[in-house]
Amino acid sequence: MDFSLLFENLTNPALLYFILGIIAVCLKSDLEIPNNSSKFISLYLLFAIGFKGGQELSHETINSEIIWSMLFGISIAIVIPLYTFFILKRQLNVYDAGAIAAAYGSISAVTFVTAVSYLESHQLALHGYMVAIMALMESPAIIVGLVLISIFNKEKTQKINKIEILRHSFTNGSVLLILGSLVIGFLTSEKDAQGIQPFTNDLFKGFLAIFLLDMGITSGKKLKSFFAHGWFPFAFAFVIPLCNGIVFAWLSGFVTADVSNRFIFAILAASASYIAVPAAMKITVPKANPGLFLPMALAITFPVNITVGMPIYFYIVQHL
């Protein structure tokens, strides 16, 4: 493996701002990003990546590879929560096992955005339909996690509103914005798109760096109470994403030969949701402990993917 890729990612300004956020918490600094600003930046990143993806998609011709890629993405979102649930259930209760399995079967839009930036740094472009695949992978994992909780819940005191979770899966703000931006980008002419290009392209990396600073601050705060749960959550959050990313980086070669697509599939398989899934579980499975799945996804899996994971997945898709 070319360790220059790892070094390059470790010195990426966006990642360094993430680390700065954690350091700020450790030093008990009053550094923080206001909630309204943080929400705006989140919306901006989803808007920009969706719109750019729609523009790319407008230049694509729907073919068998795109259809198979969509089916492959949905399969990832179903398979990962199925097998991880049984690993988690050996150490955790059924509610936490289902919630964490759903989080790891689902995706992280911010990790996806960071991966797009990583591709661009290597002069590789994202194919627009991968944005649609990312959005399609959000709901199946949530549904699988809830079905597993329903099946293995011996108490039967925790009722799951299946209609509510289906509705929430498709109307969740992050999913709706990125899908809506994808459609708008697809419908917008190239001439009209140039009018907002400075906003969607030129400002992107700067906003990403500020957002990761905020993520670092949030992660640092959640790490304090996380380690009270023992070694298992930490080991799972570190090892399982890397295994998922490596396996699906290799398997993606049977679906597409495109390096960019294979890298994105690896990232989608390796990432864990800390926005849509926690929101869904709060509504439908209140017995699931957010003090477990949020730090696992945000404070461990996210930095592992953007530091160690990305260079490994990139190497695999280039050479295997």
Buried (B, 14 or more C-beta within 10 A) or exposed (E): EEEEBBEBBBEBEBBBBBBBBBBBBEEEEEBBBEEEEBEBBBBBBBBBBBBBBBBBBBEEEEEEBBEEBBEBBBBBBBBBBBBBBEBBBEBBBBBBBBBBBBBBBBBBBBBBBBBBBBBBEEEBEBBBBBBBBBBBBBBBBBBBBBBBBBEBBEEEEBEBEEEEBBEBBEEBBBBEBBBBBBBBBBEBEEEEBEEEEEBBEEEBBEBBBBBBBBBBBBBBBBBEEBEEBEEBBBEBBBEBBBEBBBBBBBBBBEBBEBBBBBBBBBBBBBBBBBBBBBBBBEEBBEBBBBBBBBBBBBBBBBBBBBBBBBBBBBBBBBEE
